[in-house]
């Protein structure tokens, strides 16, 4: 419609024709015919100018839409490539309650929870591949039931992909937790598989207004991408143990149930945070667009200790 409006509002090259009265002599008829011919020629000239690629943009603003469309397509392609390169490093986590304690395999390890064990899915979440050894980083609240289980009936199933894109399920075992920062590390057996660890960035130089993207599994829908911007920095959110997590990233990229533990990435595909919490409208469960992520700099300081010692540095000597 912008194109039509631009064309219809072009100034007329000639004044409008006037209707001749019956008292005017017939000798003016040839002049009227010539004037109509001039108008027709002018209209044809304008139409031909609209097809010239180098027409003056100020006269024909509709023509300037073409390079804008090309630029939009390039931006879309960039986001598509960003998702394709990053999503193989994002995993889908299912929190399961078993009907009975499963038997250990001959290797003394359960690989995948069998379907005939009537496992009940109690919740879902997200995570991302930390290294090629099968360490998965996620939120503590995604696996808190498994972390505190005393009955042996809690289990965790992880859907992940190898470097070639082949998906497979593995059982996830907790190797370290930090409830104070809502962080946990799982370990899966990846023998025979080559993983693609996620690229870790930094949250130190973030600026409000820069683009960011969340990848996760909201409401169980695998590999979902949402887009937004960094809405605020230095926020404070509650942790599962009741303390405050300071320095959180606020974003309007949609985060819902199931996104927890997934990566918040920048325009280069580098992780800048772990999607953790969202404000919801009371009684609706609908996100308000005010969402939070734990900054990756905090994660980088904590995860190595969780992998090696099982606890954060602050708890090592307790």
KETI-663144 format. One record per residue (C-alpha): x, y, z. Coordinates in Angstrom, 1 decimal. Each point is the difference from the previous one (the first is absolute). Layout:
% KETI-663144
[atom [X Y Z]]
...
//
This chain:
% KETI-663144
[atom [0.0 0.0 0.0]]
[atom [3.0 2.3 0.5]]
[atom [0.9 -0.5 -3.6]]
[atom [-3.6 0.9 -1.2]]
[atom [-0.2 3.0 2.2]]
[atom [3.4 1.3 -1.3]]
[atom [-1.1 -0.4 -3.6]]
[atom [-3.4 1.6 0.5]]
[atom [1.4 3.0 1.7]]
[atom [2.5 1.0 -2.7]]
[atom [-0.6 3.6 -1.1]]
[atom [-1.8 0.4 -3.3]]
[atom [2.4 1.1 -2.7]]
[atom [-2.7 2.1 -1.8]]
[atom [-3.0 1.9 1.3]]
[atom [-3.3 -1.8 -0.3]]
[atom [-1.9 0.3 -3.3]]
[atom [-3.1 2.2 -0.2]]
[atom [-3.2 -0.9 -1.7]]
[atom [-0.7 2.2 -3.0]]
[atom [-3.3 1.7 -0.3]]
[atom [-2.3 -0.5 -3.0]]
[atom [0.5 3.6 -1.0]]
[atom [3.8 -0.5 -0.7]]
[atom [0.9 -0.3 -3.6]]
[atom [0.8 -3.5 -1.4]]
[atom [3.5 1.2 -0.9]]
[atom [1.2 -0.7 3.6]]
[atom [-0.7 -3.7 -0.3]]
[atom [3.5 -0.8 -1.5]]
[atom [1.6 1.8 2.9]]
[atom [-2.0 -2.1 2.5]]
[atom [1.1 -3.1 -1.8]]
[atom [3.6 1.0 0.1]]
[atom [-0.2 0.9 3.7]]
[atom [-1.5 -3.4 0.7]]
[atom [2.8 -1.6 -2.0]]
[atom [2.6 2.0 2.1]]
[atom [-1.7 -1.2 3.2]]
[atom [0.1 -3.6 -1.2]]
[atom [3.6 0.3 -0.9]]
[atom [0.9 1.5 3.4]]
[atom [-1.8 -2.8 1.8]]
[atom [1.9 -2.6 -2.1]]
[atom [3.3 1.7 0.8]]
[atom [-0.8 -0.1 3.8]]
[atom [-0.9 -3.6 -0.3]]
[atom [3.2 -0.8 -1.8]]
[atom [2.1 1.9 2.6]]
[atom [-1.5 -2.3 2.8]]
[atom [1.7 -2.9 -1.7]]
[atom [3.4 1.6 0.0]]
[atom [2.1 -1.5 2.8]]
[atom [1.9 3.3 0.6]]
[atom [-3.1 2.2 0.3]]
[atom [0.3 2.9 2.5]]
[atom [-1.1 -1.4 3.4]]
[atom [-1.4 3.3 1.1]]
[atom [-2.5 0.0 -2.9]]
[atom [-0.7 -3.7 0.2]]
[atom [0.3 -1.2 3.6]]
[atom [-1.7 -3.3 -0.8]]
[atom [3.0 -1.1 -2.0]]
[atom [2.2 0.2 3.1]]
[atom [-1.8 -2.9 1.5]]
[atom [2.0 -2.5 -2.1]]
[atom [3.4 0.4 1.8]]
[atom [-1.8 0.0 3.3]]
[atom [-1.6 -3.3 -0.8]]
[atom [3.4 -1.5 -0.9]]
[atom [1.4 1.2 3.3]]
[atom [-2.9 -1.6 1.9]]
[atom [0.6 -3.3 -1.7]]
[atom [3.7 0.1 1.0]]
[atom [-1.0 0.7 3.6]]
[atom [-2.4 -3.0 -0.1]]
[atom [2.7 -2.2 -1.5]]
[atom [2.4 1.0 2.8]]
[atom [-2.5 -1.0 2.7]]
[atom [-0.8 -3.3 -1.7]]
[atom [3.7 -0.9 -0.2]]
[atom [0.4 1.1 3.7]]
[atom [-2.7 -2.5 1.0]]
[atom [1.4 -2.8 -2.2]]
[atom [3.5 0.4 1.4]]
[atom [-1.1 0.3 3.7]]
[atom [-3.0 -2.3 0.4]]
[atom [2.0 -3.3 -0.2]]
[atom [1.7 1.1 3.3]]
[atom [-3.4 0.4 1.8]]
[atom [-1.5 -3.0 1.8]]
[atom [-3.5 -1.0 1.1]]
[atom [-0.3 -1.2 3.6]]
[atom [-2.9 -2.1 1.4]]
[atom [-0.5 -0.4 3.7]]
[atom [-1.4 -3.4 0.6]]
[atom [-1.6 -1.9 2.9]]
[atom [0.3 -3.7 -0.3]]
[atom [-2.6 -2.5 1.0]]
[atom [2.6 -2.3 1.3]]
[atom [3.7 0.0 0.6]]
[atom [1.7 -1.2 -3.2]]
[atom [2.5 -2.8 0.0]]
[atom [3.6 0.9 -0.7]]
[atom [1.5 -1.1 -3.2]]
[atom [2.9 -2.3 -0.3]]
[atom [2.3 3.1 -0.1]]
[atom [-1.4 1.1 3.3]]
[atom [-1.6 3.0 -1.7]]
[atom [-3.4 0.8 -1.3]]
[atom [0.2 1.3 -3.6]]
[atom [-3.5 1.1 -0.9]]
[atom [-3.2 -0.5 2.0]]
[atom [-2.0 -2.7 -1.7]]
[atom [-3.5 0.9 -1.3]]
[atom [-1.6 -3.0 1.7]]
[atom [0.9 1.3 3.4]]
[atom [-2.9 2.4 -0.1]]
[atom [2.1 3.1 0.7]]
[atom [-2.0 3.1 0.7]]
[atom [1.2 3.3 -1.4]]
[atom [-0.2 2.5 2.8]]
[atom [1.7 2.9 -1.8]]
[atom [2.1 1.1 -2.9]]
[atom [2.9 2.4 -0.4]]
[atom [2.9 0.9 -2.1]]
[atom [3.8 0.0 0.2]]
[atom [3.1 0.2 -2.2]]
[atom [3.0 -2.0 -0.7]]
[atom [3.0 1.3 1.9]]
[atom [2.8 -2.3 -1.3]]
[atom [0.6 -3.1 -2.1]]
[atom [0.1 -2.2 3.1]]
[atom [-3.8 0.2 0.4]]
[atom [-0.4 2.7 2.7]]
[atom [-3.3 1.8 -0.3]]
[atom [-0.7 3.4 1.7]]
[atom [-3.5 0.8 1.1]]
[atom [-1.9 1.7 2.8]]
[atom [-0.1 -1.7 3.4]]
[atom [-3.8 0.4 0.2]]
[atom [-0.3 -2.2 -3.2]]
[atom [1.5 -3.0 1.8]]
[atom [-0.6 0.9 3.7]]
[atom [-2.2 -3.1 0.5]]
[atom [2.8 -2.3 -1.2]]
[atom [2.5 1.9 2.1]]
[atom [-1.9 -0.5 3.2]]
[atom [-1.4 -3.5 -0.8]]
[atom [0.2 -2.5 2.8]]
[atom [-2.3 -2.7 -1.5]]
[atom [1.9 -0.9 -3.2]]
[atom [-3.2 0.7 -2.0]]
[atom [1.2 3.2 -1.6]]
[atom [1.8 0.0 -3.3]]
[atom [1.0 2.4 -2.7]]
[atom [-0.1 -0.6 -3.7]]
[atom [2.0 2.2 -2.4]]
[atom [-0.7 0.3 -3.7]]
[atom [3.1 1.3 -1.8]]
[atom [1.6 -0.1 -3.4]]
[atom [3.5 -0.8 -1.2]]
[atom [2.2 2.1 -2.3]]
[atom [-1.7 -1.6 -3.0]]
[atom [-3.5 0.9 1.2]]
[atom [-1.0 -3.5 1.0]]
[atom [-2.3 0.2 3.1]]
[atom [0.2 -2.5 2.8]]
[atom [-1.2 -0.5 3.6]]
[atom [2.2 -0.5 3.0]]
[atom [-0.5 0.0 3.7]]
[atom [1.3 3.0 1.8]]
[atom [1.8 -0.3 3.3]]
[atom [0.7 3.0 2.3]]
[atom [3.7 0.7 0.6]]
[atom [-0.4 3.4 1.6]]
[atom [-2.5 2.5 1.3]]
[atom [-0.1 3.6 1.2]]
[atom [-3.4 1.0 1.2]]
[atom [1.2 3.5 0.9]]
[atom [0.5 0.8 -3.7]]
[atom [-2.6 -2.5 -1.3]]
[atom [2.6 -2.0 -1.8]]
[atom [0.5 -3.7 -0.6]]
[atom [2.2 -2.2 -2.1]]
[atom [-1.1 -3.4 -1.4]]
[atom [2.2 -2.7 -1.5]]
[atom [-1.2 -2.3 -2.8]]
[atom [1.9 -2.9 -1.6]]
[atom [1.0 1.1 -3.4]]
[atom [2.3 -2.9 -0.9]]
[atom [-0.1 -0.4 -3.8]]
[atom [-1.4 3.5 -0.6]]
[atom [1.7 3.2 -0.8]]
[atom [-1.7 3.0 1.6]]
[atom [0.0 3.7 -1.0]]
[atom [0.6 2.1 3.1]]
[atom [-1.6 3.4 0.1]]
[atom [2.1 3.1 -0.5]]
[atom [0.4 1.9 3.2]]
[atom [0.0 3.8 -0.2]]
[atom [0.1 2.6 2.7]]
[atom [-2.6 2.1 1.8]]
[atom [2.4 2.7 1.1]]
[atom [-0.4 2.3 -2.9]]
[atom [-3.7 -0.3 -0.7]]
[atom [-2.0 3.1 -0.8]]
[atom [-3.7 0.7 0.3]]
[atom [-1.6 -0.2 -3.4]]
[atom [2.2 -2.6 -1.7]]
[atom [-1.6 -3.0 -1.6]]
[atom [-0.2 -3.3 1.8]]
[atom [-1.6 -3.4 -0.7]]
[atom [-1.3 -2.7 2.2]]
[atom [0.0 -3.7 -1.1]]
[atom [-1.8 -2.6 2.1]]
[atom [-3.0 -2.2 0.3]]
[atom [-3.0 2.0 1.3]]
[atom [-2.9 -2.2 1.0]]
[atom [1.8 -3.0 -1.5]]
[atom [0.4 1.5 -3.5]]
[atom [3.5 -0.9 -0.9]]
[atom [2.5 2.3 -1.6]]
[atom [-2.0 3.2 0.3]]
[atom [1.6 3.4 -0.9]]
[atom [-1.2 3.3 1.4]]
[atom [1.5 3.4 -0.6]]
[atom [0.3 3.2 1.9]]
[atom [2.4 2.5 1.5]]
[atom [1.8 0.5 3.2]]
[atom [-2.5 2.0 2.0]]
[atom [1.9 0.6 3.1]]
[atom [3.2 -0.9 1.9]]
[atom [0.9 -0.5 3.6]]
[atom [-3.4 -1.4 1.1]]
[atom [-0.6 -2.0 3.1]]
[atom [-2.1 -3.2 0.0]]
[atom [-0.6 -2.6 2.8]]
[atom [1.9 -3.3 0.0]]
[atom [-1.5 -3.4 0.9]]
[atom [1.6 0.2 3.5]]
[atom [-1.6 3.4 0.7]]
[atom [3.1 2.1 -0.6]]
[atom [0.3 2.7 -2.7]]
[atom [1.8 -0.5 -3.3]]
[atom [1.5 3.3 -0.9]]
[atom [1.0 1.3 -3.4]]
[atom [-2.7 -1.8 -1.9]]
[atom [-0.7 0.9 -3.7]]
[atom [-3.5 1.2 -0.8]]
[atom [-1.3 -0.7 -3.5]]
[atom [-3.3 0.1 -1.9]]
[atom [0.9 -3.1 -2.0]]
[atom [-2.9 -2.4 0.9]]
[atom [0.8 -2.4 2.8]]
[atom [-2.6 -2.5 1.2]]
[atom [-0.2 -3.2 2.0]]
[atom [2.5 -2.4 -1.6]]
[atom [2.4 2.8 -1.1]]
[atom [1.7 -0.2 3.4]]
[atom [3.7 -1.0 -0.3]]
[atom [0.2 0.8 -3.7]]
[atom [2.5 2.5 -1.4]]
[atom [-0.5 3.7 -0.7]]
[atom [2.3 0.8 -2.8]]
[atom [1.2 3.2 -1.8]]
[atom [0.2 0.7 -3.7]]
[atom [3.1 -2.0 -0.4]]
[atom [-1.5 -3.2 1.5]]
[atom [2.0 0.4 3.3]]
[atom [-1.7 -0.8 3.3]]
[atom [-0.5 3.1 2.1]]
[atom [-2.3 -1.5 2.6]]
[atom [-2.2 -2.9 1.2]]
[atom [-3.8 0.6 -0.3]]
[atom [-1.3 -0.4 3.5]]
[atom [-3.2 1.9 0.9]]
[atom [-2.9 2.1 -1.3]]
[atom [-2.7 2.1 1.6]]
[atom [-3.5 -1.2 -0.8]]
[atom [-3.3 1.7 0.3]]
[atom [-1.7 -1.4 3.1]]
[atom [-2.4 -2.8 -0.6]]
[atom [0.8 -0.3 -3.8]]
[atom [3.5 -1.5 -0.2]]
[atom [0.6 2.3 -3.0]]
[atom [3.4 1.7 -0.1]]
[atom [0.0 3.7 0.4]]
[atom [3.1 0.5 -2.2]]
[atom [2.2 0.6 3.0]]
[atom [2.4 -2.9 0.0]]
[atom [3.3 -0.7 1.6]]
[atom [3.2 -1.9 -0.6]]
[atom [3.0 -0.8 2.2]]
[atom [3.1 1.8 -1.5]]
[atom [2.4 -2.4 -1.6]]
[atom [3.0 1.5 1.8]]
[atom [-1.6 -1.4 3.2]]
[atom [-0.4 -3.3 -1.6]]
[atom [3.6 -0.2 -1.2]]
[atom [1.3 0.7 3.5]]
[atom [-2.3 -2.7 1.5]]
[atom [-0.3 -3.0 -2.4]]
[atom [3.7 -1.2 0.1]]
[atom [-0.3 -0.4 3.8]]
[atom [-3.3 -1.9 -0.4]]
[atom [1.6 -2.4 -2.5]]
[atom [3.1 -0.6 2.1]]
[atom [-1.4 0.2 3.6]]
[atom [-3.7 -0.2 -0.3]]
[atom [-0.5 3.2 1.9]]
[atom [0.8 3.7 -0.5]]
[atom [3.3 1.3 1.3]]
[atom [-1.7 1.7 3.0]]
[atom [-1.2 -3.5 1.2]]
[atom [3.2 -1.9 -0.5]]
[atom [1.2 0.3 3.7]]
[atom [-3.4 -0.3 1.7]]
//
